[in-house]
Amino acid sequence: MAKVAFIGLGVMGFPMAGHLKTKGGHEVTVYNRTVAKAESWVQKFGGTHGTTPAEAARDADFVFTCVGNDDDLRSVTIGADGVFAGMKPGAILIDNTTASAEVARELDAAAREKSCAFIDAPVSGGQAGAENGVLTVMCGGDEETFAKARPVIDAYARMVGLMGPVGSGQLTKMMNQICIAGVVQGLAEAIHFGKKAGLDIEKVVDVISKGAAGSWQMENRHKTMNEGRYEFGFAVDWMRKDLDIVLTEAKRNGSTLPLTALVDQFYAEVQKLGGHRWDTSSLLARLEK
């Protein structure tokens, strides 16, 4: 059993922190900007909550962060009340936020100044994966730090991999989002085409999902897409945030991502339809407007 702090109790962080307590058996202290959410977590899982990130992180062996973006991440880590102000030497900061590789390297440098260690560890699997403790975790860091952190991360993960040095986890997550953007757009176009052609979408998917066209998106989202329901999983606003990170990194490293850039603009159209909080499968909505 380790002493653990978890910062950020959103739709992902709330159940992830819960698994660290119930499945991992760790002593967990949480922090959330909305105090009521932290109190709700403690009522459900036990443990304690801190009034600041620094207080939550004090004396912890492992500190987890799972917040919205680079700026949110900096606000809960660096500064008088940030986790680095409370972390003890030798503690490990594990960041589950989907953020830039740049901020991962910043936090690694800040951790070293405090004689601590850092791993960027973005996750894939969505809210359902977090609730069921079966997330895929893509890590960046050194092998020694990863070996110490992995048994703790395992509490909420199905797959945990070390991708390379700090920043590699975030770069891997960017590849993940590139793939998802293309797959969802293809599925949206296929369903739209099938409807226009007068086909029974359920019958078609039952067949093609067993072949080369099959995907997680097809298996888990085709029914709700066909019904025009988009309240499941990862929101369009968050996907656009992730794709902005991807496209910014692509400019930096010189890669060419025409499909990703196009799908990002399609998501902008979905936002104009009022779909900010719709899930990512709502690309179909713009084809049916």
Backbone as JSON, one array per atom type, in Angstrom:
{
  "sequence": "MAKVAFIGLGVMGFPMAGHLKTKGGHEVTVYNRTVAKAESWVQKFGGTHGTTPAEAARDADFVFTCVGNDDDLRSVTIGADGVFAGMKPGAILIDNTTASAEVARELDAAAREKSCAFIDAPVSGGQAGAENGVLTVMCGGDEETFAKARPVIDAYARMVGLMGPVGSGQLTKMMNQICIAGVVQGLAEAIHFGKKAGLDIEKVVDVISKGAAGSWQMENRHKTMNEGRYEFGFAVDWMRKDLDIVLTEAKRNGSTLPLTALVDQFYAEVQKLGGHRWDTSSLLARLEK",
  "N": [[0.84, -1.19, 0.0], [0.56, 2.2, -0.86], [1.04, 5.73, -0.21], [-1.06, 7.96, -1.67], [-1.86, 10.75, -3.77], [-4.48, 12.38, -5.5], [-5.23, 14.56, -8.02], [-7.8, 16.34, -9.35], [-10.95, 15.61, -10.16], [-12.72, 14.89, -12.33], [-14.87, 13.5, -14.91], [-13.22, 11.42, -15.6], [-11.11, 11.35, -13.68], [-12.43, 11.01, -11.18], [-13.5, 8.24, -11.02], [-11.03, 6.94, -11.5], [-9.37, 7.65, -9.35], [-10.9, 6.42, -7.43], [-10.5, 3.68, -8.01], [-7.82, 3.45, -7.32], [-8.05, 3.56, -4.6], [-9.94, 1.49, -3.86], [-9.4, -0.84, -5.44], [-6.62, -0.81, -5.69], [-5.93, -0.5, -3.05], [-4.71, 1.6, -1.78], [-3.73, 4.4, 0.32], [-5.5, 7.2, -0.05], [-5.57, 10.63, -0.87], [-7.49, 13.28, -2.04], [-7.89, 16.05, -4.34], [-9.91, 18.67, -5.55], [-11.0, 21.41, -7.54], [-13.65, 22.2, -7.22], [-15.02, 21.91, -4.24], [-17.16, 20.4, -3.31], [-17.23, 18.2, -5.01], [-14.94, 16.81, -4.26], [-15.65, 16.19, -1.64], [-17.81, 14.53, -2.16], [-16.49, 12.41, -3.36], [-14.94, 11.42, -1.22], [-16.98, 10.64, 0.48], [-17.99, 8.5, -0.94], [-15.81, 6.74, -1.37], [-14.1, 6.84, 0.82], [-11.01, 7.75, 2.46], [-9.33, 10.97, 2.27], [-9.6, 14.57, 1.73], [-7.75, 17.3, 0.37], [-7.24, 20.84, 0.91], [-5.79, 22.32, -0.84], [-3.77, 21.67, -3.8], [-1.1, 21.31, -2.97], [-1.38, 20.61, -0.27], [-2.79, 18.2, -0.48], [-0.85, 16.66, -1.74], [1.16, 16.4, 0.09], [3.57, 14.47, 1.69], [2.93, 12.28, 0.12], [3.6, 9.29, -1.75], [3.11, 8.86, -4.4], [1.8, 11.08, -6.77], [-1.0, 11.9, -8.57], [-2.24, 13.58, -11.44], [-5.06, 14.81, -13.18], [-6.38, 16.73, -15.23], [-7.75, 19.54, -17.17], [-6.23, 20.89, -19.34], [-3.07, 22.21, -20.63], [-2.65, 24.69, -19.25], [-4.32, 24.38, -16.99], [-2.98, 22.26, -15.85], [-0.48, 23.34, -15.23], [-1.34, 25.14, -13.3], [-2.08, 23.54, -11.13], [0.24, 22.35, -10.38], [2.61, 23.94, -10.35], [3.81, 26.63, -8.37], [2.83, 28.42, -5.35], [0.77, 26.96, -4.1], [0.77, 24.64, -5.53], [1.29, 21.13, -6.44], [4.02, 20.54, -6.33], [4.95, 22.07, -4.28], [4.24, 20.66, -2.09], [5.18, 18.06, -2.37], [7.32, 15.39, -1.36], [10.88, 14.7, -1.38], [11.86, 12.27, -3.76], [9.32, 11.4, -4.35], [6.84, 10.59, -6.87], [5.43, 12.15, -9.64], [2.62, 11.58, -11.56], [1.15, 12.19, -14.5], [-2.0, 12.18, -15.83], [-3.37, 13.74, -17.59], [-4.44, 14.69, -20.88], [-2.24, 16.36, -22.65], [0.24, 18.72, -23.86], [3.42, 17.67, -25.26], [5.36, 19.43, -24.65], [4.63, 20.69, -22.17], [4.86, 18.48, -20.57], [7.61, 18.05, -20.53], [8.36, 20.38, -19.23], [7.28, 19.94, -16.67], [8.71, 17.72, -15.91], [11.27, 18.81, -15.64], [10.75, 20.59, -13.53], [10.09, 18.77, -11.55], [12.52, 17.44, -11.16], [14.03, 19.47, -10.04], [12.97, 19.48, -7.53], [13.9, 17.16, -6.53], [12.3, 15.05, -7.23], [10.39, 12.73, -9.3], [9.01, 12.25, -12.62], [6.28, 11.25, -14.71], [4.7, 11.31, -17.8], [1.48, 10.35, -18.53], [-0.89, 9.94, -20.3], [-4.27, 8.81, -20.98], [-6.39, 6.36, -22.62], [-9.65, 5.27, -23.53], [-11.87, 6.35, -22.51], [-14.76, 7.51, -20.58], [-16.15, 5.21, -19.79], [-14.09, 3.33, -19.75], [-12.56, 4.37, -17.68], [-14.35, 4.14, -15.52], [-14.64, 1.38, -15.37], [-12.09, 0.58, -14.88], [-10.26, -0.11, -16.9], [-8.44, 1.23, -18.56], [-6.21, 2.3, -21.2], [-2.89, 3.12, -20.84], [-0.45, 5.39, -21.7], [2.87, 5.89, -21.39], [5.52, 8.22, -20.64], [8.87, 8.49, -19.74], [11.65, 7.61, -17.52], [13.02, 4.28, -17.25], [13.4, 3.29, -14.64], [11.78, 4.9, -12.99], [9.31, 4.36, -14.15], [9.05, 1.63, -13.57], [8.63, 1.71, -10.83], [6.23, 3.12, -10.7], [4.34, 1.72, -12.22], [2.98, -0.57, -10.92], [1.16, 0.82, -9.31], [-0.32, 2.37, -11.11], [-1.57, 0.3, -12.42], [-3.97, -0.19, -11.11], [-6.12, 1.12, -12.32], [-5.98, 0.38, -14.94], [-5.92, -1.46, -18.06], [-3.97, -1.85, -19.94], [-0.65, -0.88, -19.82], [2.03, 0.97, -20.94], [5.49, 1.77, -21.53], [6.55, 4.29, -23.51], [8.8, 5.69, -24.19], [11.2, 8.35, -23.54], [10.38, 11.18, -21.33], [7.5, 12.91, -22.4], [6.93, 11.23, -24.48], [4.68, 9.71, -23.93], [2.59, 11.56, -24.24], [2.94, 12.17, -26.97], [2.32, 9.7, -28.07], [-0.38, 9.53, -27.35], [-1.32, 11.54, -28.98], [-1.04, 10.35, -31.5], [-2.96, 8.36, -31.13], [-5.33, 9.92, -31.04], [-5.31, 10.99, -33.61], [-5.78, 8.67, -35.11], [-8.35, 7.96, -34.16], [-9.9, 10.16, -35.01], [-9.91, 9.87, -37.82], [-11.12, 7.34, -38.1], [-13.69, 7.69, -36.96], [-14.78, 9.63, -38.65], [-14.85, 8.18, -41.07], [-16.67, 6.15, -40.35], [-18.95, 7.7, -39.85], [-19.47, 8.7, -42.43], [-19.97, 6.31, -43.78], [-22.31, 5.33, -42.52], [-24.06, 7.41, -43.14], [-24.05, 7.21, -45.95], [-25.13, 4.62, -46.22], [-27.71, 4.96, -45.19], [-28.79, 6.74, -47.08], [-28.75, 5.08, -49.23], [-30.72, 3.34, -48.63], [-30.31, 1.09, -47.04], [-30.4, -1.4, -44.42], [-29.05, -0.43, -41.59], [-28.26, -1.75, -39.24], [-28.15, -4.45, -40.04], [-26.16, -4.31, -41.98], [-23.9, -3.42, -40.51], [-23.63, -5.54, -38.76], [-22.55, -7.43, -40.41], [-20.23, -6.21, -41.72], [-18.71, -5.43, -39.56], [-17.41, -7.63, -38.72], [-15.36, -7.96, -40.41], [-12.58, -6.45, -42.21], [-13.28, -3.79, -41.88], [-14.1, -3.44, -39.33], [-14.16, -1.9, -36.06], [-13.5, -0.4, -32.82], [-15.07, 1.86, -32.56], [-17.12, 1.39, -34.42], [-18.29, -0.9, -33.32], [-19.2, 0.01, -30.83], [-20.52, 2.47, -31.16], [-22.17, 2.65, -33.41], [-24.94, 2.13, -33.24], [-26.07, 4.18, -31.62], [-25.31, 6.37, -33.12], [-26.75, 5.91, -35.47], [-29.27, 6.34, -34.48], [-29.17, 9.0, -33.95], [-28.23, 9.92, -31.5], [-26.1, 11.43, -29.24], [-24.85, 11.45, -26.72], [-22.83, 10.11, -25.42], [-19.85, 9.43, -23.91], [-16.66, 10.83, -24.86], [-16.38, 14.31, -25.27], [-17.02, 16.7, -27.93], [-15.83, 19.26, -27.62], [-13.6, 18.61, -26.06], [-12.27, 16.88, -27.77], [-11.58, 18.63, -29.83], [-9.79, 20.21, -28.44], [-7.75, 18.33, -28.03], [-7.05, 17.75, -30.7], [-6.07, 20.19, -31.48], [-3.72, 20.28, -30.0], [-2.41, 18.18, -31.29], [-2.14, 19.18, -33.95], [-0.61, 21.44, -33.52], [1.77, 20.29, -32.59], [2.41, 18.89, -34.9], [3.1, 20.94, -36.65], [5.42, 21.72, -35.42], [7.09, 19.44, -35.61], [7.14, 18.98, -38.31], [5.44, 17.23, -39.63], [2.81, 16.07, -41.86], [-0.6, 16.39, -41.8], [-3.24, 16.08, -43.28], [-5.85, 14.88, -43.21], [-6.49, 14.85, -40.48], [-6.51, 17.6, -39.92], [-8.67, 18.34, -41.5], [-10.83, 16.89, -40.35], [-10.83, 18.09, -37.87], [-11.87, 20.6, -38.54], [-14.39, 19.77, -39.33], [-15.4, 19.02, -36.85], [-15.53, 21.55, -35.76], [-17.69, 22.54, -37.18], [-19.68, 20.92, -36.11], [-19.73, 21.95, -33.52], [-20.83, 24.46, -34.08], [-23.37, 23.67, -34.63], [-24.34, 23.39, -32.16], [-23.25, 21.35, -30.77], [-21.27, 21.13, -28.71], [-20.96, 19.59, -26.37], [-21.7, 17.16, -27.28], [-20.87, 13.73, -28.07], [-17.9, 12.37, -29.71], [-18.76, 10.91, -31.91], [-20.61, 12.39, -33.19], [-19.98, 13.5, -35.62], [-21.51, 12.54, -37.66], [-23.83, 14.06, -37.51], [-23.38, 16.52, -38.8], [-23.42, 15.74, -41.41], [-26.01, 15.11, -41.81], [-27.49, 17.35, -41.46]],
  "CA": [[0.0, 0.0, 0.0], [1.3, 3.45, -0.95], [0.29, 6.94, 0.06], [-1.33, 8.5, -3.0], [-2.7, 11.94, -3.93], [-5.07, 12.45, -6.84], [-5.65, 15.94, -8.25], [-8.7, 16.45, -10.49], [-11.98, 14.58, -10.05], [-13.7, 14.99, -13.39], [-15.5, 12.23, -15.28], [-12.18, 10.4, -15.65], [-10.37, 11.29, -12.44], [-13.24, 10.52, -10.06], [-13.41, 6.78, -10.88], [-9.64, 6.49, -11.45], [-8.96, 7.77, -7.95], [-11.63, 5.38, -6.71], [-9.83, 2.39, -8.21], [-6.59, 3.46, -6.53], [-8.44, 3.29, -3.2], [-10.63, 0.22, -3.64], [-8.72, -1.95, -6.11], [-5.2, -0.76, -5.35], [-5.77, -0.58, -1.6], [-3.82, 2.66, -1.34], [-4.23, 5.5, 1.14], [-5.69, 8.23, -1.08], [-6.05, 11.98, -0.57], [-7.87, 13.9, -3.31], [-8.14, 17.5, -4.41], [-10.66, 19.15, -6.7], [-11.31, 22.84, -7.37], [-14.99, 22.22, -6.63], [-14.87, 21.15, -3.0], [-18.27, 19.44, -3.18], [-16.87, 16.97, -5.73], [-13.99, 16.1, -3.4], [-16.41, 15.65, -0.51], [-18.59, 13.42, -2.69], [-15.57, 11.28, -3.56], [-14.6, 10.88, 0.1], [-18.17, 9.96, 0.99], [-18.17, 7.25, -1.68], [-14.66, 5.83, -1.33], [-13.28, 6.98, 2.02], [-9.86, 8.62, 2.23], [-9.45, 12.36, 2.72], [-9.37, 15.54, 0.68], [-6.96, 18.45, 0.76], [-7.79, 22.14, 0.53], [-4.97, 22.77, -1.96], [-2.98, 20.57, -4.36], [0.08, 21.1, -2.14], [-1.78, 19.88, 0.94], [-3.12, 16.82, -0.87], [0.36, 15.95, -2.16], [2.13, 16.33, 1.18], [3.98, 13.14, 2.18], [2.49, 11.21, -0.79], [4.62, 8.59, -2.53], [2.72, 9.06, -5.79], [0.81, 12.13, -6.97], [-1.62, 11.82, -9.89], [-3.01, 14.73, -11.9], [-5.93, 14.53, -14.33], [-7.13, 17.99, -15.37], [-8.25, 19.81, -18.51], [-5.3, 21.26, -20.4], [-1.74, 22.62, -20.18], [-2.75, 25.75, -18.26], [-4.86, 23.77, -15.77], [-1.93, 21.42, -15.31], [0.5, 24.23, -14.58], [-1.93, 25.78, -12.12], [-2.15, 22.63, -9.99], [1.55, 21.77, -10.09], [3.66, 24.94, -10.11], [3.33, 27.76, -7.58], [2.8, 28.29, -3.89], [-0.19, 25.93, -3.67], [0.84, 23.5, -6.44], [1.73, 19.87, -5.83], [5.47, 20.52, -6.07], [5.17, 22.72, -2.98], [3.96, 19.7, -1.03], [5.78, 16.75, -2.61], [8.57, 15.09, -0.67], [11.91, 14.16, -2.28], [11.69, 10.86, -4.1], [7.94, 11.13, -4.79], [6.67, 10.53, -8.33], [4.23, 12.78, -10.21], [2.12, 10.86, -12.73], [0.13, 13.06, -15.09], [-2.94, 11.49, -16.74], [-3.99, 14.71, -18.49], [-4.0, 14.76, -22.27], [-1.63, 17.68, -22.73], [1.32, 18.79, -24.84], [4.71, 17.1, -24.88], [6.12, 20.54, -24.1], [4.38, 20.86, -20.74], [5.4, 17.29, -19.91], [9.04, 18.29, -20.3], [8.43, 21.43, -18.2], [7.0, 19.35, -15.36], [9.83, 16.84, -15.6], [12.35, 19.68, -15.14], [10.34, 21.09, -12.22], [10.18, 17.64, -10.61], [13.93, 17.2, -10.86], [14.48, 20.53, -9.12], [12.47, 19.12, -6.2], [14.39, 15.79, -6.26], [11.19, 14.13, -7.48], [10.39, 12.16, -10.64], [7.79, 12.57, -13.38], [5.86, 10.43, -15.85], [3.47, 11.71, -18.49], [0.74, 9.09, -18.66], [-2.26, 10.12, -20.79], [-5.03, 7.56, -21.04], [-7.41, 6.17, -23.64], [-10.67, 4.33, -23.09], [-13.05, 7.13, -22.21], [-15.38, 7.45, -19.26], [-16.45, 3.82, -19.48], [-12.83, 2.69, -19.4], [-12.18, 4.85, -16.34], [-15.26, 3.57, -14.53], [-14.41, -0.06, -15.28], [-10.69, 0.33, -14.55], [-9.62, -0.81, -18.02], [-7.86, 2.23, -19.45], [-4.89, 2.12, -21.79], [-2.05, 4.21, -20.32], [0.74, 5.58, -22.53], [3.77, 6.59, -20.47], [6.82, 8.74, -21.02], [9.71, 8.64, -18.56], [12.76, 6.65, -17.5], [12.59, 2.92, -16.92], [13.38, 3.09, -13.19], [10.59, 5.55, -12.46], [8.16, 3.6, -14.67], [8.95, 0.36, -12.83], [8.05, 2.02, -9.52], [4.87, 3.64, -10.85], [3.41, 0.83, -12.92], [2.07, -1.34, -10.05], [0.11, 1.69, -8.81], [-1.15, 2.69, -12.27], [-2.34, -0.9, -12.79], [-5.27, -0.22, -10.44], [-7.17, 1.61, -13.2], [-5.56, 0.16, -16.33], [-5.86, -2.77, -18.7], [-2.7, -1.87, -20.64], [0.27, 0.19, -19.45], [3.26, 0.81, -21.69], [6.47, 2.86, -21.55], [6.75, 4.61, -24.91], [10.08, 6.35, -24.39], [11.47, 9.38, -22.54], [9.3, 12.12, -21.01], [6.87, 13.49, -23.59], [6.55, 10.16, -25.41], [3.3, 9.32, -23.65], [1.72, 12.55, -24.9], [3.06, 11.99, -28.43], [1.57, 8.49, -28.39], [-1.79, 9.88, -27.26], [-1.63, 12.3, -30.19], [-1.26, 9.34, -32.55], [-4.25, 7.74, -30.81], [-6.4, 10.82, -31.44], [-5.28, 11.04, -35.08], [-6.45, 7.46, -35.6], [-9.78, 8.03, -33.84], [-10.53, 11.16, -35.87], [-10.13, 9.29, -39.13], [-12.06, 6.21, -38.02], [-15.05, 8.19, -36.71], [-15.26, 10.26, -39.88], [-15.18, 7.11, -42.0], [-17.9, 5.49, -39.9], [-20.05, 8.64, -40.08], [-19.77, 8.74, -43.86], [-20.54, 5.02, -44.16], [-23.71, 5.27, -42.05], [-24.78, 8.39, -43.96], [-24.19, 6.59, -47.27], [-26.05, 3.49, -46.12], [-29.08, 5.47, -45.05], [-29.21, 7.29, -48.37], [-28.92, 3.95, -50.14], [-31.87, 2.55, -48.19], [-29.9, -0.16, -46.42], [-30.64, -1.61, -42.98], [-27.72, -0.18, -41.01], [-27.94, -2.81, -38.27], [-27.75, -5.66, -40.79], [-24.88, -4.04, -42.64], [-22.83, -3.38, -39.52], [-23.46, -6.89, -38.24], [-21.68, -8.14, -41.34], [-18.91, -5.6, -41.99], [-17.94, -5.29, -38.32], [-16.64, -8.86, -38.55], [-14.29, -7.96, -41.39], [-11.5, -5.47, -42.08], [-13.81, -2.47, -41.54], [-14.48, -3.42, -37.92], [-13.41, -1.04, -35.15], [-14.18, -0.14, -31.54], [-16.1, 2.87, -32.8], [-18.24, 0.74, -35.09], [-18.93, -1.83, -32.39], [-19.78, 0.68, -29.66], [-21.2, 3.73, -31.44], [-23.0, 2.7, -34.63], [-26.37, 2.16, -32.91], [-26.46, 5.51, -31.17], [-25.15, 7.26, -34.29], [-27.88, 5.65, -36.37], [-30.45, 6.91, -33.83], [-28.97, 10.42, -33.76], [-28.0, 10.19, -30.09], [-24.68, 11.73, -29.11], [-24.55, 11.81, -25.34], [-22.03, 9.01, -24.88], [-18.4, 9.49, -23.96], [-15.75, 11.97, -25.02], [-17.08, 15.44, -25.87], [-16.44, 17.38, -29.07], [-14.95, 20.32, -27.14], [-12.34, 18.01, -25.63], [-11.59, 16.36, -28.95], [-10.97, 19.76, -30.52], [-8.61, 20.56, -27.65], [-6.72, 17.34, -28.32], [-6.59, 17.9, -32.08], [-5.25, 21.41, -31.52], [-2.4, 19.85, -29.52], [-1.83, 17.37, -32.37], [-1.79, 20.01, -35.1], [0.5, 22.3, -33.09], [2.96, 19.43, -32.59], [2.72, 18.56, -36.3], [3.84, 22.1, -37.19], [6.75, 21.72, -34.82], [7.95, 18.35, -36.09], [7.15, 18.95, -39.77], [4.57, 16.18, -40.2], [1.68, 16.54, -42.65], [-1.79, 15.69, -41.32], [-4.39, 16.69, -43.95], [-7.13, 14.32, -42.76], [-6.71, 15.32, -39.11], [-6.89, 19.01, -40.0], [-10.02, 18.41, -42.08], [-11.79, 16.42, -39.36], [-10.91, 19.13, -36.85], [-12.81, 21.6, -39.05], [-15.72, 19.17, -39.27], [-15.84, 19.15, -35.45], [-15.9, 22.95, -35.57], [-19.05, 22.65, -37.7], [-20.56, 20.3, -35.11], [-19.87, 22.92, -32.44], [-21.75, 25.49, -34.55], [-24.7, 23.07, -34.55], [-24.68, 23.3, -30.75], [-22.78, 20.06, -30.27], [-20.04, 21.23, -27.92], [-20.89, 18.49, -25.42], [-21.99, 15.88, -27.93], [-19.68, 12.9, -28.15], [-17.16, 12.49, -30.96], [-19.46, 10.25, -33.03], [-21.55, 13.35, -33.76], [-19.6, 13.9, -36.99], [-22.64, 12.19, -38.53], [-24.84, 15.12, -37.44], [-23.1, 17.55, -39.8], [-23.77, 15.19, -42.73], [-27.46, 14.96, -41.87], [-28.16, 18.62, -41.13]],
  "C": [[0.88, 1.24, 0.0], [0.41, 4.61, -0.51], [0.18, 7.71, -1.24], [-2.16, 9.78, -2.9], [-3.24, 11.95, -5.35], [-5.69, 13.84, -7.0], [-6.51, 16.01, -9.52], [-9.71, 15.32, -10.54], [-13.1, 14.8, -11.06], [-14.27, 13.62, -13.73], [-14.49, 11.09, -15.37], [-11.52, 10.24, -14.27], [-11.14, 10.71, -11.27], [-13.18, 9.0, -9.94], [-11.97, 6.26, -10.82], [-9.11, 6.55, -10.02], [-9.65, 6.72, -7.1], [-10.98, 4.02, -6.83], [-8.52, 2.33, -7.42], [-6.88, 3.14, -5.06], [-8.97, 1.89, -3.02], [-9.88, -0.98, -4.22], [-7.24, -2.0, -5.73], [-4.94, -0.88, -3.86], [-4.88, 0.5, -1.03], [-4.52, 3.67, -0.42], [-4.31, 6.72, 0.22], [-6.23, 9.53, -0.49], [-6.34, 12.66, -1.91], [-7.96, 15.41, -3.18], [-8.93, 17.78, -5.67], [-11.02, 20.61, -6.46], [-12.7, 23.04, -6.79], [-14.98, 21.31, -5.41], [-15.96, 20.09, -2.86], [-17.95, 18.13, -3.89], [-15.89, 16.14, -4.9], [-14.71, 15.46, -2.21], [-17.25, 14.46, -0.94], [-17.72, 12.18, -2.88], [-15.25, 10.62, -2.23], [-15.78, 10.11, 0.69], [-18.34, 8.59, 0.33], [-17.05, 6.25, -1.42], [-13.88, 5.85, -0.02], [-12.1, 7.89, 1.72], [-10.13, 10.02, 2.75], [-9.31, 13.29, 1.53], [-8.6, 16.73, 1.23], [-7.6, 19.74, 0.29], [-7.01, 22.79, -0.6], [-4.25, 21.56, -2.56], [-1.75, 20.25, -3.5], [-0.25, 20.29, -0.9], [-2.09, 18.43, 0.62], [-1.87, 16.0, -1.16], [1.36, 15.74, -1.03], [2.33, 14.91, 1.68], [3.53, 11.99, 1.27], [3.69, 10.58, -1.49], [4.39, 8.8, -4.02], [1.65, 10.14, -5.85], [0.31, 12.03, -8.4], [-2.33, 13.14, -10.2], [-3.82, 14.32, -13.12], [-6.85, 15.75, -14.48], [-7.38, 18.28, -16.85], [-7.22, 20.03, -19.6], [-3.97, 21.71, -19.79], [-1.81, 23.66, -19.06], [-3.29, 25.24, -16.93], [-3.77, 22.97, -15.06], [-0.87, 22.25, -14.6], [-0.06, 24.8, -13.28], [-1.98, 24.86, -10.91], [-0.8, 22.01, -9.63], [2.58, 22.8, -9.66], [3.06, 26.11, -9.32], [3.22, 27.42, -6.11], [1.89, 27.17, -3.41], [-0.17, 24.7, -4.57], [1.43, 22.27, -5.79], [3.22, 19.85, -5.52], [5.81, 21.18, -4.74], [4.96, 21.74, -1.83], [4.67, 18.37, -1.17], [7.12, 16.58, -1.88], [9.6, 14.58, -1.68], [11.69, 12.67, -2.51], [10.29, 10.49, -4.55], [7.86, 11.21, -6.31], [5.34, 11.2, -8.7], [3.86, 12.07, -11.49], [0.96, 11.67, -13.3], [-0.7, 12.31, -16.12], [-3.66, 12.45, -17.68], [-3.54, 14.48, -19.92], [-3.54, 16.19, -22.51], [-0.53, 17.65, -23.78], [2.57, 18.09, -24.33], [5.58, 18.18, -24.24], [5.9, 20.7, -22.61], [4.86, 19.65, -19.95], [6.88, 17.5, -19.59], [9.24, 19.39, -19.25], [8.27, 20.82, -16.8], [8.11, 18.39, -14.95], [10.99, 17.66, -15.03], [12.02, 20.2, -13.75], [10.44, 20.0, -11.16], [11.62, 17.39, -10.2], [14.49, 18.23, -9.89], [14.07, 20.23, -7.69], [12.95, 17.73, -5.77], [13.27, 14.77, -6.33], [11.31, 13.57, -8.89], [9.04, 12.4, -11.3], [7.57, 11.56, -14.49], [4.65, 11.09, -16.48], [2.75, 10.43, -18.89], [-0.7, 9.32, -19.11], [-2.95, 8.78, -21.0], [-6.0, 7.55, -22.22], [-8.39, 5.11, -23.15], [-11.94, 5.02, -22.65], [-13.6, 6.92, -20.81], [-15.68, 6.02, -18.85], [-15.19, 3.07, -19.06], [-12.35, 3.09, -18.02], [-13.04, 4.19, -15.27], [-15.01, 2.08, -14.31], [-12.96, -0.42, -14.97], [-9.93, -0.4, -15.63], [-9.04, 0.17, -19.04], [-6.54, 1.74, -20.05], [-4.06, 3.34, -21.4], [-0.74, 4.24, -21.08], [1.73, 6.45, -21.79], [5.05, 7.07, -21.13], [7.63, 8.98, -19.77], [10.87, 7.67, -18.61], [12.28, 5.32, -16.94], [12.5, 2.69, -15.41], [12.13, 3.69, -12.57], [9.34, 4.79, -12.89], [7.96, 2.31, -13.88], [8.34, 0.57, -11.45], [6.57, 2.39, -9.65], [3.88, 2.62, -11.41], [2.5, 0.03, -11.99], [0.93, -0.5, -9.49], [-0.86, 2.05, -9.93], [-2.06, 1.53, -12.64], [-3.73, -0.93, -12.19], [-6.4, 0.25, -11.35], [-6.91, 1.3, -14.68], [-5.7, -1.29, -16.77], [-4.51, -2.94, -19.39], [-1.88, -0.66, -20.22], [1.58, -0.03, -20.2], [4.17, 2.02, -21.57], [6.86, 3.1, -23.0], [8.11, 5.21, -25.22], [10.3, 7.39, -23.32], [10.28, 10.3, -22.31], [8.81, 12.83, -22.27], [6.36, 12.43, -24.55], [5.13, 9.66, -25.18], [2.33, 10.26, -24.34], [1.77, 12.41, -26.42], [2.29, 10.75, -28.88], [0.07, 8.76, -28.34], [-2.21, 10.7, -28.48], [-1.87, 11.36, -31.37], [-2.62, 8.66, -32.37], [-5.4, 8.61, -31.31], [-6.45, 11.01, -32.96], [-6.06, 9.85, -35.65], [-7.95, 7.52, -35.35], [-10.5, 9.0, -34.76], [-10.86, 10.58, -37.24], [-11.17, 8.18, -39.12], [-13.5, 6.7, -37.84], [-15.61, 8.86, -37.96], [-15.65, 9.22, -40.92], [-16.48, 6.42, -41.64], [-19.11, 6.39, -40.14], [-20.46, 8.67, -41.54], [-20.42, 7.44, -44.32], [-22.01, 4.92, -43.75], [-24.57, 6.23, -42.88], [-25.05, 7.82, -45.35], [-25.22, 5.47, -47.25], [-27.5, 3.91, -45.98], [-29.61, 5.99, -46.38], [-29.47, 6.18, -49.39], [-30.09, 3.05, -49.75], [-31.52, 1.23, -47.54], [-30.29, -0.2, -44.95], [-29.28, -1.51, -42.29], [-27.32, -1.28, -40.04], [-27.46, -4.07, -38.98], [-26.38, -5.48, -41.43], [-23.74, -4.11, -41.63], [-22.57, -4.76, -38.93], [-22.53, -7.71, -39.11], [-20.29, -7.5, -41.43], [-18.07, -5.42, -40.73], [-17.08, -6.52, -38.06], [-15.47, -8.94, -39.53], [-13.29, -6.85, -41.14], [-11.99, -4.08, -41.69], [-14.14, -2.34, -40.06], [-13.59, -2.52, -37.08], [-14.18, -0.91, -33.83], [-15.31, 0.84, -31.75], [-17.33, 2.25, -33.45], [-19.02, -0.14, -34.11], [-19.73, -1.11, -31.31], [-20.61, 1.91, -29.95], [-22.17, 3.7, -32.62], [-24.5, 2.8, -34.3], [-26.83, 3.56, -32.51], [-26.3, 6.54, -32.28], [-26.35, 7.13, -35.21], [-29.17, 6.26, -35.82], [-30.33, 8.42, -33.6], [-28.79, 10.83, -32.32], [-26.49, 10.32, -29.84], [-24.29, 12.13, -27.69], [-23.68, 10.76, -24.66], [-20.53, 9.3, -25.03], [-17.8, 10.85, -24.24], [-16.38, 13.1, -25.83], [-16.29, 16.09, -27.0], [-15.47, 18.48, -28.63], [-13.59, 19.76, -26.73], [-11.57, 17.44, -26.8], [-10.91, 17.48, -29.72], [-9.73, 20.24, -29.76], [-7.46, 19.62, -27.97], [-6.17, 17.51, -29.74], [-5.78, 19.18, -32.27], [-3.83, 21.09, -31.04], [-1.68, 19.07, -30.62], [-1.31, 18.26, -33.49], [-0.66, 20.98, -34.76], [1.81, 21.52, -33.09], [3.38, 19.09, -34.01], [3.49, 19.71, -36.96], [5.27, 22.1, -36.67], [7.65, 20.66, -35.42], [7.94, 18.16, -37.61], [6.31, 17.86, -40.39], [3.37, 16.8, -40.9], [0.45, 15.72, -42.3], [-3.06, 16.27, -41.97], [-5.73, 16.18, -43.46], [-7.47, 14.82, -41.36], [-7.17, 16.77, -39.11], [-8.31, 19.18, -40.53], [-11.08, 17.99, -41.05], [-11.92, 17.42, -38.22], [-11.89, 20.22, -37.28], [-14.24, 21.06, -39.07], [-16.27, 19.25, -37.84], [-16.21, 20.6, -35.13], [-17.32, 23.2, -36.08], [-20.05, 22.04, -36.73], [-20.77, 21.26, -33.93], [-20.87, 24.02, -32.83], [-23.2, 25.0, -34.55], [-25.19, 22.98, -33.1], [-24.14, 22.05, -30.08], [-21.51, 20.08, -29.46], [-19.86, 20.04, -26.99], [-21.34, 17.17, -26.0], [-20.71, 15.05, -27.96], [-19.09, 12.93, -29.56], [-17.84, 11.82, -32.16], [-20.42, 11.19, -33.73], [-21.1, 13.95, -35.09], [-20.72, 13.57, -37.97], [-23.67, 13.32, -38.6], [-24.62, 16.18, -38.51], [-23.43, 17.06, -41.22], [-25.28, 15.12, -42.92], [-28.21, 16.26, -41.6], [-29.0, 19.11, -42.3]]
}
